[in-house]
Amino acid sequence: MSTSAQALAEGDAAGAEIAARTALAAVPGGAPGARAELALGLALREASRFGEAFQALDRAAPRLADPALAAVARLESAEALFYAGHPGAAAARFAEVAALGQGTLARRARLREADALLAAGSAARAARAYEALLSAEPAGPAAYGLRLSLAAALRDAGEPARAVTVYRALWVEQPADPAGRDAGRALLAWRAAGGAVPPPTAEERLARAARFLELSLPRRAVETLDRLAASAPPPEPRSRGVLLRALALLQLGRREQARALAEELQRDPAAAPGTRAGAELVLARAAARSGQVDDAARRYRLLARVRGDIPGVPAAQARELPDEAAFLSAWLYYDAGAYAKAAGLLRAFAREHPKARRADDARWFEAWSLYRLGRRDAAARALSRLAPGPLAAGALYWQARLAPKARAPALYRAALREAAPGSWYALLAAGRLAALGERPAALASPAPGALPDGPGHGRGGELLSRAARLLGAGLPAQAVAELRALAATREARDRAAAVAQLAEAAGDAELPFRMARDHLAPTRRALRWLYPRAFPGLLPAAAAQAGLDPDLYLAVMRRESAFRPDARSAAGAVGLVQLIPPTAERLALAHELPPSAVAELERPEVSVPLGAAYLSLLVDRFQERCAALAAYNAGPAAAAAWGRAAAGEPLDVWVEDIAFRETRRYVKAVAADAAVYRALWAGGPLAIDGAIPVPPPREGVAF
């Protein structure tokens, strides 16, 4: 059994079949014979010999004494029956498995029952089944596929209007996702075949364009708005379309065209208040990007009084706009190098808005403005006002940087104590202390805790025991599914170490990482789960081929997806390294991969090599890993502008000068994670040298 399971895990269906048949011939009866029959059925199914697979699995199921393995055999026999061309019979088998309980196998069986019903022509029943699944998990990883299947079932069941509604909603909400594209293609093909598919409404086109803007795909937004304009919409939807076009042009760097449209909107009597506010936002951003700081600050002060929704601006951003605009009206002077004026305005903002989301940022940039003015004592006093608080570690580090040589070591040690272990400021402080002759501390390693002797009792114990038995039978995917179910319960904390250990044995990196991050003390073993060498059969080779540091790549993957292959972001990024489909398309073209590869970004075999290639291109252009990370997060254009403006600055200064708060945080976190990876797995120093100068960017990748 173990030989067959290993061969199956390596994709060697023929080897798995030989091993299973050998085991079956040696012990045809009893529990060993039943397990060998199960292994044979799985090997035959992997070889696409579905009829033979069904027979072997059907023989194995009633002979398996272990309920977990028997359920797997029944489910896999139904799968084999489906692919052998008998969907109706398979649906009945899936229903039997689903009736056995509420676990992960039962959920999968309910989904496959719906698929089988649709394939068998029972479209109405399939539609009801898909609706029940979506009701139970409306936003799960399978939701997009379920919505596509539901639309197809509704169409076949004679409910064309509802089918169009489901397809169209997916087309609007997920325009860059393969599922959204499939929905659009299905509607076009249906209409071409004579179906009663109405054209998109003005509201639907506006919503789709707004979604493209949210995904930072302005050209696609403009294309959508061109189609809207061609339909001659009434004045009010038209004005919102003009605003979205102005926002898209601004993203494309066409400031003057964006400005002209915004000014037109401000004169348009049909424009609603939210649309007018959006026009003011366009004018403020255009002025800021043109270096017209006084005009931009004046407009942001006006926007600080705005309340309510703005077309093309996500609701969360619209809610935060008043505080954000007030902060920007001061911060823009810092960005423009008017540090004296910025310091006063930022101090006033923090005083007038002490609880605002950006209050600490204002205090920080007040200090940084004073630092840029060369007023080191005043900057140190401003930094001291940030402790205690969330920015205390950074404040202590920079106080040390500003302090006389005699006082600096004590302040670096204080920063090291204040900062979280392995974090940016801890590693910078360690690097400065190392330069002064002090040895950086090693990774903290408390005494390892004992793992539980067994799975324990209760539902959690049952899930652990079932996962262990499934893993022992060579079914790692099913084992991990059971462990995920346990990780979602209240028992996860008490059983975190056992969950992590079993998941690691199954080849999963995400669950051990999550258990260590959320529930375990940083023992040596837990640290290796917290910073795993994920995908060892794939990532090192991909990194080597791309000429990329694997520790840096693992740190990016850790931050982007927490090692979950099917991770998806609200911005449309997919997979382990959160590539957006347009970027993946360009990478696939450059690497001579078929366009269909972009639809498979959830597969590590696709996303890991593409992500390594992209990060390598960024490192090659920007020459320093923190600059490359800034480009990965904010885009090469923004990072190149920062790189040219701050060329030659020490690394610690360069990172603090990154204009986007999200990108600053991202760079600090991922660079620190990469250093911890190196220290943990290769024995490198647990420190970052903040004194190295950052070179200017070269020509290179721009997408």
N, C-alpha and C positions, 0 to 999 in steps of 0.2 A: 504493500500500500504506500509506504513512504517513498519508494522509488518511483512509483507511478505518479504520486502527487508532485514530486520534485520535477519530473519531466513535464508534467502539465503546466506547472508554474513557469517553466522555461519556454513554453510554447511548442514543445516537442510532443505532438499528439501521437505520432507513431511509436515513440519510445514509451509513452504512457500506456498505450494499448498493449504493447509487448509485456511490460511489467505487470499489468493487471491480469492478463491472460495467464502469465506464469504463476502468479499468486493464486488465481482461481483453480488452475490445474493441480496445484500442490495441496490446497485445502478447499475443496468445492462446497463443503457444508458448514453449517453453524454460522456464528457471528463473523469469523474471518472470511468465509465464503461470500457472505452478504456484502461485506465491505469491499471485497475484491470486485464483485459484480457492480457495485456503485462506481468504483474507480474505472471499470471498463466502460460503463455507460457514459461517464464524463469524458473519457478519452475519445470515444466514438462520436460524441456530440461535437467535440472540438474539431474533429476531422470532417465534420459536415456529413457524416453518415447517420442521418437522423432516424431512419427506420430502425436500424440495428441498435442505435442508442436508446430509442424508446423501449425496445424489447428488454435490453439489459437493465435499464432503470426500473421498468415495471416489474421485473422479477426481483430486483433488490429491495424495493420499498416495503413489501409486507414482511420481509425476513429480517429487517434491521430493527434490533431491539431498542436502539437509542432513538427517542422521538425526534430529536433534532435532525439526525441523519436521515430518518425516514421521511421527514417533511421535505428535506432537500431533494431526496430521490423522487418524491411525488412532483415537486415543482419542476425539476429538470426533465422528468418524463413528459410533463405537459409541454414544456418548451420544445422538446424533440418532436412531439406529435404535431405541434403547430408548424414547425419548419419542414416537417415531412409532408405538409400539404393538407392537414386535417384540422382547420381552425375551429370548426364547430365542436368536435370532440375535445380539442384542447381547452376550449372555454369551460366546458364542464369540469375538466380536471383542475383547471386553475381555481374554479369556484370551490371545489372540495378543499384545496389547500388553504384558501382564504378563510374558509369556515373553521379552520383549526384553532385560530387565535388572533391576537392583535399585534403580533411581533413583526419584525422586518420582513420575514418571508411571506407573511400574510399580506402585508402592504404591497409587496412586489407582485404577489399572485393576483390581487385585485386590479392592479394596473394591467397586467398581462391578460387577465380575463376580458377587460374592456377592449384591448387590442384584438384579441381573438374574435370577440363578438363582431367587431367592425369588419374584420377580414372575412367572417362567415356570412356577412350580409344582414346581421341583426343590428342595423344602425341605430334604431331608437333605443334599444337596450344599452348599446355601447355609449350613446350620448348620455344617458342617465348615469352610467357608471363613471364616465369622465367627469361629469358635474359633481358627483359625490366625492371623487378624489380631489378635485380642485377646491371644494368646500372645506375638506379636511386640511389641505396644505396649499393655500392660495399663492404662496410666495416661495415655495420650496424650489430646489434646483431643477426639478422636473416640470415646473409649472408651464414654461413656454411650450414645451413639447406637448403637454396635456391640452393646452389651449388649441394648438394646431389640430390635434386629433379630435377634439370636441367639435371644431368647426367642420371638419371632414364628415364626422358622424351626423351632425345636424343637416348638412347638405344632402347626404344620402338618405336621411330619414324624412325628407320632404319639408324641411324647415329652412328654406333658403334665406329668409330675412334674418333669422337668428344667426345662421352661419356667416353671413356677410358681416354682421355686427361683431362677432368674435374675431374673424380674420382682420377686420378693419381696425379694431382696438389694438391688436398686436402689431399691426403695420404702423400705427401712430405711435405707440408707446415704446417700441423697440426697433427703431428704424435702422440701426446699425448692426443689430444682432441677426445671426442667420435665421432664427425663427421669424423675426419681423420681415426679413426679405422673402422667406418662403411664403408667408401670408400674402405679401403683395403679389408674388408670382401666381399664387393660387387664384387670387381675384382676377388678375389679368387673363389668365387662361380660361377661367370660367366665363368671363364676359366675351372673350373671343369665340367661345363655343356657343354663344347665344344666350347665356344666362342673364337673369335680371339683376345685374350688379350695378347699382347706381354709382356715378363718379363720386369721389370724395367731396364732402361739403367744405365750405370755407373754414369752418371751425376746425375740422379735422386737419386740413392743410396747415392752419396756423399752429395747432398743437404739435404736429409733426415737425414743423420748422423750429419751434421752440425747443423740442427735444434734441434736434440736431445741434442747436446752439449750446445746450447743456452738455452735449457730448464733445464740444469743441470741434465740430465739423461744419464750419461756416459755409463752405462751398455747397455742401448738400442742402443747407438751409436756404441759400439763395436760389438753387434750382427749384426747391419746393415753392418758394415765394413767387418765382417766375410763373409757375403753373397757376398759382392763385391769382396773380395779376391778369393772366390771360382769360380768366373766367369772369372778369369785370364785376368784382364783388361790390356790395353796397358801401357807402362811405365809412361806416364805423368799423366793420371788419377790415376794410382797406387801410384805415389809419393804423390799426395794430400790425398789419402786414408791413407797413412802412417802417414802424419802429423795429420790428424783428430784422428787417433788411439792414437798417442802420446799425444794429448790434452786430450783425454778421459782417458787415463791411468793416466795422471797427476791429473785429477779430482778425480780419484779413489784412489789417494795416492800412486800409484805404480811408484815412481819417477825414479828408476833406469831403469825400462823398457822403460819409456817415454824418458829418457835421451839417451838410446842406439838407439832408433828409430830416434831421432832428429840428433844424430851424423851421423847415416847412411844417412839421407837425405842431410846433408851438403856435403857428398861425392858423392851424386847421380847426374850425369851430366844431367839427364832428369828433375830434379826438377826446376821449374820456380822460378824467383826471389821472388815472394810473398810466395812461399812454403818454400824457404830457410829462409826468414825472420821469418816465422812461426816457423821453427825449432829453430832459435835463441831465439825466445820468450819462447819456451818450455824449452830450456836450462837455460835461465835467471830465469824462475819461479822455475825450479827444484833446481837450485843452492840456490835461496832465501829460499826455504822451507827446504833445507838441512843445513841451517845456514852458507853457503859459501858466505858470504856477499860481499867480494871483487870481486869474480868471477861474482856474480849476478849483482853488480853495473857496472862492466866493460861491461857486455853484454847489460844491459839497456842503457848504453851510446852509444853503437853501434845502438841499436834500435831507439834511439832518432833521427837518421839520415834517418830512413826508411820512405818512402812514398808509398802509394798504398795499394791495397787490399791484405788481407791475408786469405787463406782458413781457415774456422772454426772460424774466428773472425768477429763478426758483423761489418757492414760497419762503423757505428758511432764510435765504439771502435777503428777501424783501423785508422780512421781520427784523433782521439785524441791520438794515440799511441806515436807520437814524444814527445809531451809535457808531457804525462803521464810517459813515460820511463825516461825522464830527471829528473822529480820529484822523481821517485822511486829510481833512482841511488843515490840520497841524503837521501831520507826518510828511506831506508833500514837500514842505520846505526842507525837511531833513534829506529827503531823496534828491532834492535839487542842490544840495550842498550849502543851503542857507542855514547853517547850524545855529547861529545865534538866535535867529527868529524862531527856528524849530524848537529850541530848548525852552523858550518862554511859552510858546503855544502848547507844547506837549505837557509842560508842568501845569498850565491852566486847565487843560483837558482832564488830567488826572485829579486835580483838585475839585473840579466841577462834576466829574462823573466817577467818584471813587469806587463804585461797585460795577462799573461797566465792564463788559467782556474784554475791552482793549485797554483797561486802566493800567495794568502792569506793563503792557507793551509800551504805553506812553511813558511810563516811568523809566523803562529800559532805554528807549530811544532819546529821552532827555539826557540820560547819563552818556549815551553813545555820542550825542551831539556835542556835549561838553568835552568828551575825549577827542573828537575830531577837531575841536577848537584849540586843543593843546592845554585846556584848563584841567590838568590832571587832578588837582586837589578837589576841585568842584565836582568832577566826574566821580571820584572815589566817594565823596559824600552822597552824591545821588545814588550810587550803587548800594551804599550802606542802607538806604531806605528800603531796599528790596528784600531785606532779611528781617524777620522770617517771612517766608512766602514761597510761592512755586518757583520763583526765579532766583532763590537764594544761592544755589550752588554756582550758577553762572555769575552772579554778583560777586561772590567771594573769589572766584577765579580771576575776574577782571580787576578786582581790587588788588590782588596779588600782582597782576601784570603791571599795575600802575604804581605799586608801592616801591619804596627804596629797597635795594638788594638785601639789606639786613632783615627787613620785615617780610619779604616775599615768601620764603619757605614756610613760615608759620601759616600764612594765609592760603598757600597751596594745600597744606595739610588740612586746613579747615574746610576748604572746598572739597577735598577728597572724602572727608568724613560726611559732609552734608549731601553730596551727590549719591545717587543710587549706584550700587556696584555695577561696573561695566557700562556706565552711561558716558555720554560725551564729555561732560566737564570732569568726571572722575578720571577719564583717560587722558584728557589734556593736562590736568594737574599732575598726574603720574608722570607724563612725559616731561613736564618742566622740572619736576623733582629729580627725575633721572638725569637730566642735563646738569643738575647741580650736584650730582654724585650720589643721590639716594636711590636705592634699588626699588623699583615699583613692586607693589604687593602682588602676590599670586592670587588666582581666583579663590574666593572663600569656599571652603569645603567642609561643612559640618559633618559630624559622624553619620554614616549612612543609616537610615532607618530600616528595620526589618520588613521584608515583604510578608503579606499574609501567608499563613501556612496553606490555605485553601480558599475556595471561592466564597465561603461563608454561607449564610442563610438568607431567606427572603428573596424578593424578585431580583435584586442585584446579584445575589449569589447564583441564582438560576441562569441569568444572562451570562455571567462570567464562565460558569461551567459549560454552558452551551457553546460559547465562543471557543473555549479551549478544545472541546470535542470536534467542532467544525474545523478548527485549525489543524488538529491532529489528523483529520480525514483528508487534508489537502484542499480545503475550501477557505482560503484566506479572505476572499471578498465577503463571503457570508459571515465569517467570524468578525471582521471589522464592522459589518453592519450591526451585529448584536452589541458590540462594544460601543458604537455610536449611540445606540438606544440607551445603554446604561449611562453614558456620559451626559445624557440629557435629563437624568433624574436627580433627585435630592441625595441619592446615595453616592454620587460621583466623587465627592470629596473623600469619603472614607475608603473608597476603593480605587482611588486615582492611581496609585503605584501599580496595582495589579492590571488595571486597564492599560496603562502605558506599556507595561512589560509585554502583555499579550499582543497589543497593537504593533509594537516594534517587531515582535517575532513574525507577525503577519506581513511585514514590509511596509507598514503605514508610518508616516512621519507626523501627520497632522494631529492625531489623537495624543501621542506621547507629548508633543509640544504643548498642546492645550492643557493636558493634565498637569504638566510641570509648571506652566505659566500660572495657572489658576489655583492649584491646590497643593503643590509640594514645596517643601523647603529645599534650598539650593545645595543639595548633596552633590557629590561628584557624579553619581548616576543620573540625578535629576537634571544637572547641567547639560549632560549629553543628550537628554531628551529635549531640553530647552533650546539647545543649539545643535540640532541633529545633522548628521551627514546624510541628508535626504537623497533619495533616488541614486544610490551608489552605482547601480548598473548603467546609468544614463548621464548623470550630471558631470562627473569628472571628464568623461570623453568629450562631451559637448563643450565644456569649458576649455579643454586642451586644444580642441580643433579651432576654437575661436581665439585662442591666445589670451584667455581671460583667467583672472585669479578666481579659483573656485570658492574661496572664502567670501569674497565680495559678492559673488553670484548667489551663494546660499543666503547671505544677509539680505539681499534684495528680495529673494523669494520668501524669506521669513516675514518680512515687513509687508509684502504685497498681498500674499494669499494665506499666510500661516500654513503653507504646505498643502493646501486643499486644491486638488487638480480642477475641481468644478467651480472654483470661486468666480463670482461675477460681481462687478461693482455697479452702482447706480449710473455711472458714466459709460457703461457698456464695455468695460475692460473684462477680459476673460482669461481664466487659467492661472497657472502657478505664478507667472510673472506679470499678470494683468496687462497683456497686450490688447490694444483696441484693434478691431478688425482692419481698418485702413492701414495701420502700421504693419500688421501681420501680412497684409496683401503685398505690400512693397517688399518686405523681407522674403516672402515666399517666391516672388518673382526673381529677386536677386539670387536666390539659392536654388532656382530651377525646380521649385516644388509646384505641384498642381494647385490651381485656385481653390480646389475643394479642401485643401489643407486648412484654410482659414476657418472653415466650419468645424474643425476638429481641435480647436485650441484647448479644450478640456482634456485632451489626451497628452500626457507628459511627453510622449514620443514626438509630438509636434511642437508643443510650446517651449520645451526646455532648449532644444537647439536654436529655435528662432530667437528666443530671449537672450541666449548667450551671444548670438551673432549681433543683435542690436546693442547690447551693453558693451560689447567689444568695440563696435564702431564709435560709440560715445567716448569710451576711454581713449581710443586712438586719437580722436579729435581734441579732447579737452586735456589729455595728458596727466591729469591728476584725478584720483578717484572721487573726491568730494565734488569737484566740478562736473564730472561725468554723472554722478548721482543727481546733482541739481538739474542737469539736462534730462535725465530719465524721468524726473518728477514734473518739471515745469516746461519741458520742451527745449530743444537745442537753441532756438532763436533767443529766448530769454536768457538762458545760461551763457550764451556767447556774448550778449550785451554786458552781463555782469562781469564776465571774464575779461573782456577788453577794458572795462572801467577800472577793475581792481587788479590788473596784471602786476605780478611781483609782490603783492601783499602777502604777509604771513598767512598760513592756512587758517588760524583761528580768527583773524580779522576778516579774511575773505568770506568765511561762512557767516559771520555775524552780519555782513553787508548784503547778504542775499535779500532781495526786496520782498519776496513772498514769504509770509510767516509759515504757511504749510510746507513750503520747500525747505526753509531753514530747519524746521523740526525733522523733516524726512531725512535730510542729509546728515544731521547730527545722529539720529537714531541708527541709520543703516551703517554709517562709517563706524560707529561704536560697536555694532553687532559684528561687523567684519573683523574688528580687532579682537573681540572676544572669541570668535571662531578660531582665529589664528593662535591665540594663547591656549585655548582649550585643547585643540586637536594637534597643533604642531609645536607647541611650547614656545611660541613667540612672546615678546614682552606685552604685558597688559597695559599698554600706553599708546597714545597718539602724539606725534611730534607736531605741535601747533606752530612751530617756528619756520617750517619749510615754506619757501615762497611758491606761490601758485603761478604757473606760466600762463601766458595768454593762449586762447584757443587757436587751433589751426583750422584750415578749411576742412570740411568733411560733412558727415551726415547732417541733414537739416530737417528730418521728419521724426 
